[in-house]
Amino acid sequence: MKQYRQTFTKIAKCLLLLSSIALIPFSACAPANPTPAGAVVDDLGRSVNIEKIPQRIVSLAPSNTEILFALGLGDRVVGVTEYCNYPPKAKDKEKIGGFSTPDIEKIIALEPDLILASSIHAKEIIPALEERGLIVFAIEPKDLDELFEDSKVVGKITGKEKEASELVAQMERRVKAVMEKTDKLREDQRPRVFYPVWHDPLWTVGSETFVNELIEKAGGVNIFQDIKRYKTVDLETVIARNPEIIIAAAGHEDAGEELFKWVKSEPRLRGTEAHRNNRVYRIDSDTVERAGPRIVEGLEVLAKCIHPEIFGVPKPQEEKHD
């Protein structure tokens, strides 16, 4: 009987050991640089199979490039577009063409094991790259929440989950800090904001854009929130809606400066409250239109322009018109 008890005890210990091993999470046994397993669904709803940590990455969008660098992946980026201008080190990377017109052959020559694309590439570029056996993952966030989630997904497929979590947490804290000061504003405390992106013809932004979301979070009201995306509008409509603040999109080199000069000098705008109260500003459009980590910086700048009395920052002194 004693012999049986000893045998049973040994068997029980073995079973206990095996069960405890089975309960150990895979992450506890994984190497320091884990390999993502299986397919991941991108923002186009495509199931993309990424079986190993990519070491050679090509970015087909400036926003993707900024996310990659923010996650500490700059050394793995081997190709970017001609419009990838931030961070400064991105300018030193091999150029693969324009945002909407990347050069397929240049991309192939770089031998990437991951290509981060956008929705603009869905129809022709992505199929052409996949036909060559390349792995393409598309990112197209529609709002801040989706941007935060996409940043985490990029972190997951590149082995930078910790860095992505820290980046998103920091961004969320900065957004919360602004909204804690603007959430309680009454409707009559939210200034009317006009955000032109070009003047000939006159283009602006409506709902379903990052700019519209940021204006709202910064405590303002987009006077064209009733339209969708980017559209042309009549100057007469702008004047009729009488913006209290005009924020001109800059950042496109000479074009941005030209837009701001037009906003400042257009005689028909001088009757708006924005001009009468000297509340015409310019902002780096890349920080509010580009779906990357700097978008929280754009929110903070917008908040200072819209509510300097709340954020304790004097509004910039611009030359007034007579």
GIKA-V882835 format. One record per residue. N is the residue number from 1. RES is the residue in three letters. SS is DSSP state (h for helix, s for strand, l for the rest). NEAR is the number of other ideal C-beta (glycine too) atoms within 12 Angstrom. Layout:
# GIKA-V882835
N&RES&SS&NEAR ; N&RES&SS&NEAR
This chain:
# GIKA-V882835
1&MET&l&7 ; 2&LYS&h&8 ; 3&GLN&h&9 ; 4&TYR&h&10 ; 5&ARG&h&11 ; 6&GLN&h&12 ; 7&THR&h&13 ; 8&PHE&h&14 ; 9&THR&h&14 ; 10&LYS&h&14 ; 11&ILE&h&14 ; 12&ALA&h&14 ; 13&LYS&h&14 ; 14&CYS&h&14 ; 15&LEU&h&14 ; 16&LEU&h&14 ; 17&LEU&h&14 ; 18&LEU&h&13 ; 19&SER&h&12 ; 20&SER&h&12 ; 21&ILE&h&14 ; 22&ALA&h&12 ; 23&LEU&h&12 ; 24&ILE&l&13 ; 25&PRO&l&10 ; 26&PHE&h&14 ; 27&SER&h&14 ; 28&ALA&h&12 ; 29&CYS&h&12 ; 30&ALA&l&16 ; 31&PRO&l&12 ; 32&ALA&l&12 ; 33&ASN&l&16 ; 34&PRO&l&22 ; 35&THR&l&21 ; 36&PRO&l&29 ; 37&ALA&l&16 ; 38&GLY&l&14 ; 39&ALA&s&15 ; 40&VAL&s&29 ; 41&VAL&s&20 ; 42&ASP&l&34 ; 43&ASP&l&33 ; 44&LEU&l&24 ; 45&GLY&l&12 ; 46&ARG&l&24 ; 47&SER&s&14 ; 48&VAL&s&30 ; 49&ASN&s&20 ; 50&ILE&l&31 ; 51&GLU&l&16 ; 52&LYS&l&20 ; 53&ILE&l&27 ; 54&PRO&l&35 ; 55&GLN&l&20 ; 56&ARG&l&29 ; 57&ILE&s&43 ; 58&VAL&s&45 ; 59&SER&s&51 ; 60&LEU&l&49 ; 61&ALA&l&40 ; 62&PRO&h&39 ; 63&SER&h&45 ; 64&ASN&h&51 ; 65&THR&h&48 ; 66&GLU&h&41 ; 67&ILE&h&48 ; 68&LEU&h&48 ; 69&PHE&h&37 ; 70&ALA&h&35 ; 71&LEU&l&37 ; 72&GLY&l&24 ; 73&LEU&l&38 ; 74&GLY&h&27 ; 75&ASP&h&17 ; 76&ARG&h&31 ; 77&VAL&s&41 ; 78&VAL&s&32 ; 79&GLY&s&37 ; 80&VAL&s&43 ; 81&THR&l&38 ; 82&GLU&l&25 ; 83&TYR&l&30 ; 84&CYS&l&39 ; 85&ASN&l&29 ; 86&TYR&l&30 ; 87&PRO&l&25 ; 88&PRO&h&13 ; 89&LYS&h&20 ; 90&ALA&h&33 ; 91&LYS&h&20 ; 92&ASP&h&18 ; 93&LYS&l&32 ; 94&GLU&s&26 ; 95&LYS&s&28 ; 96&ILE&l&37 ; 97&GLY&s&25 ; 98&GLY&l&20 ; 99&PHE&l&27 ; 100&SER&l&21 ; 101&THR&l&19 ; 102&PRO&s&40 ; 103&ASP&l&23 ; 104&ILE&h&28 ; 105&GLU&h&14 ; 106&LYS&h&26 ; 107&ILE&h&38 ; 108&ILE&h&23 ; 109&ALA&h&17 ; 110&LEU&l&31 ; 111&GLU&l&21 ; 112&PRO&l&34 ; 113&ASP&l&24 ; 114&LEU&s&42 ; 115&ILE&s&46 ; 116&LEU&s&55 ; 117&ALA&s&43 ; 118&SER&l&36 ; 119&SER&h&25 ; 120&ILE&h&25 ; 121&HIS&h&39 ; 122&ALA&l&24 ; 123&LYS&l&14 ; 124&GLU&l&16 ; 125&ILE&h&34 ; 126&ILE&h&32 ; 127&PRO&h&18 ; 128&ALA&h&23 ; 129&LEU&h&33 ; 130&GLU&h&24 ; 131&GLU&h&13 ; 132&ARG&l&19 ; 133&GLY&l&14 ; 134&LEU&l&33 ; 135&ILE&l&34 ; 136&VAL&s&41 ; 137&PHE&s&44 ; 138&ALA&s&38 ; 139&ILE&l&44 ; 140&GLU&l&30 ; 141&PRO&l&34 ; 142&LYS&l&22 ; 143&ASP&l&24 ; 144&LEU&h&34 ; 145&ASP&h&19 ; 146&GLU&h&23 ; 147&LEU&h&39 ; 148&PHE&h&31 ; 149&GLU&h&27 ; 150&ASP&h&42 ; 151&SER&h&42 ; 152&LYS&h&30 ; 153&VAL&h&33 ; 154&VAL&h&50 ; 155&GLY&h&32 ; 156&LYS&h&29 ; 157&ILE&h&42 ; 158&THR&l&42 ; 159&GLY&l&28 ; 160&LYS&l&33 ; 161&GLU&h&27 ; 162&LYS&h&20 ; 163&GLU&h&25 ; 164&ALA&h&31 ; 165&SER&h&21 ; 166&GLU&h&20 ; 167&LEU&h&34 ; 168&VAL&h&34 ; 169&ALA&h&19 ; 170&GLN&h&20 ; 171&MET&h&34 ; 172&GLU&h&25 ; 173&ARG&h&17 ; 174&ARG&h&26 ; 175&VAL&h&34 ; 176&LYS&h&19 ; 177&ALA&h&21 ; 178&VAL&h&35 ; 179&MET&h&26 ; 180&GLU&h&17 ; 181&LYS&h&25 ; 182&THR&h&32 ; 183&ASP&l&19 ; 184&LYS&l&13 ; 185&LEU&l&24 ; 186&ARG&l&11 ; 187&GLU&h&12 ; 188&ASP&h&10 ; 189&GLN&h&19 ; 190&ARG&l&27 ; 191&PRO&l&39 ; 192&ARG&s&31 ; 193&VAL&s&43 ; 194&PHE&s&46 ; 195&TYR&l&51 ; 196&PRO&s&44 ; 197&VAL&s&37 ; 198&TRP&s&26 ; 199&HIS&s&29 ; 200&ASP&l&14 ; 201&PRO&l&15 ; 202&LEU&s&30 ; 203&TRP&s&30 ; 204&THR&s&41 ; 205&VAL&s&37 ; 206&GLY&l&26 ; 207&SER&s&24 ; 208&GLU&l&21 ; 209&THR&l&34 ; 210&PHE&h&41 ; 211&VAL&h&42 ; 212&ASN&h&33 ; 213&GLU&h&33 ; 214&LEU&h&42 ; 215&ILE&h&41 ; 216&GLU&h&33 ; 217&LYS&h&37 ; 218&ALA&l&43 ; 219&GLY&l&38 ; 220&GLY&l&40 ; 221&VAL&s&30 ; 222&ASN&s&41 ; 223&ILE&l&35 ; 224&PHE&l&35 ; 225&GLN&l&27 ; 226&ASP&l&17 ; 227&ILE&l&23 ; 228&LYS&s&16 ; 229&ARG&l&20 ; 230&TYR&s&26 ; 231&LYS&s&23 ; 232&THR&s&21 ; 233&VAL&l&29 ; 234&ASP&l&17 ; 235&LEU&h&26 ; 236&GLU&h&13 ; 237&THR&h&20 ; 238&VAL&h&32 ; 239&ILE&h&24 ; 240&ALA&h&17 ; 241&ARG&h&27 ; 242&ASN&l&23 ; 243&PRO&l&39 ; 244&GLU&l&32 ; 245&ILE&s&43 ; 246&ILE&s&45 ; 247&ILE&s&47 ; 248&ALA&s&42 ; 249&ALA&s&39 ; 250&ALA&s&31 ; 251&GLY&l&28 ; 252&HIS&l&23 ; 253&GLU&l&14 ; 254&ASP&h&11 ; 255&ALA&h&20 ; 256&GLY&h&25 ; 257&GLU&h&19 ; 258&GLU&h&21 ; 259&LEU&h&33 ; 260&PHE&h&31 ; 261&LYS&h&19 ; 262&TRP&h&28 ; 263&VAL&h&41 ; 264&LYS&h&27 ; 265&SER&h&19 ; 266&GLU&l&27 ; 267&PRO&h&15 ; 268&ARG&h&20 ; 269&LEU&h&30 ; 270&ARG&l&21 ; 271&GLY&l&19 ; 272&THR&l&31 ; 273&GLU&h&24 ; 274&ALA&h&39 ; 275&HIS&h&31 ; 276&ARG&h&19 ; 277&ASN&l&23 ; 278&ASN&l&23 ; 279&ARG&l&34 ; 280&VAL&s&39 ; 281&TYR&s&39 ; 282&ARG&s&32 ; 283&ILE&s&41 ; 284&ASP&s&28 ; 285&SER&l&38 ; 286&ASP&h&33 ; 287&THR&h&31 ; 288&VAL&h&43 ; 289&GLU&h&33 ; 290&ARG&l&37 ; 291&ALA&l&42 ; 292&GLY&l&42 ; 293&PRO&l&42 ; 294&ARG&l&35 ; 295&ILE&h&45 ; 296&VAL&h&38 ; 297&GLU&h&27 ; 298&GLY&h&40 ; 299&LEU&h&40 ; 300&GLU&h&34 ; 301&VAL&h&34 ; 302&LEU&h&44 ; 303&ALA&h&43 ; 304&LYS&h&30 ; 305&CYS&h&38 ; 306&ILE&h&43 ; 307&HIS&l&33 ; 308&PRO&h&25 ; 309&GLU&h&19 ; 310&ILE&h&27 ; 311&PHE&h&23 ; 312&GLY&l&11 ; 313&VAL&l&17 ; 314&PRO&l&12 ; 315&LYS&l&26 ; 316&PRO&l&19 ; 317&GLN&l&11 ; 318&GLU&l&25 ; 319&GLU&l&12 ; 320&LYS&l&14 ; 321&HIS&l&20 ; 322&ASP&l&7
